[in-house]
């Protein structure tokens, strides 16, 4: 149970990390909304 729970947390964290990186890249491409 502990191992499976650790794997779920690891996979979830990895997916969240990739999604955050993707969002940051998209924000970097978008021109600044405010000066």
Long-range contacts (C-beta under 8 A, 24 or more apart in sequence): none
